[in-house]
Amino acid sequence: MPTAPGNTYNDGGLRFGTQSVSIDTGGTTTGGTYTPEMQDYILEAFSLTRGTNWAESADENGVPNKQHGRITIPTGDATLQLENETTKSPAVFAEFIAEDISGNSVTLIVSQVGETTGNEAAAKVTISLRKKINTTVSAKKPAAKKEV
């Protein structure tokens, strides 16, 4: 079904660069049970970078003579389009699923949330991401609002 929040339209035909995602904005805990508060966003674009981490060893004169590297967890950024400026931003540590450029599903974790920018017609927020590497384990939910 097409989505049309704000001044956008997504007919579902574009896999990457324009897709609708649901992300928890920080739900509530009642009697020890967490209830997420889901919000739909238009994911304008996201990118993941596969980096490396290097360690070097030096001889007695300080000249590097050994090194080894390892692959790090993919990280990246995304721009979310909000319905308007009052739409809640995603919660840090919230997980969601998106499609990469190849059409594969990838589970992502929100690691940082920027400030909402724009106006009533086109509000956006930039988030930082980490790829979830162990998708068989249930993660702890985002920090919930306390009962009043």
Order of alpha helices (4+ residues) and beta strands (2+ residues): beta-beta-beta-beta-beta-beta-beta-beta-beta-beta-beta
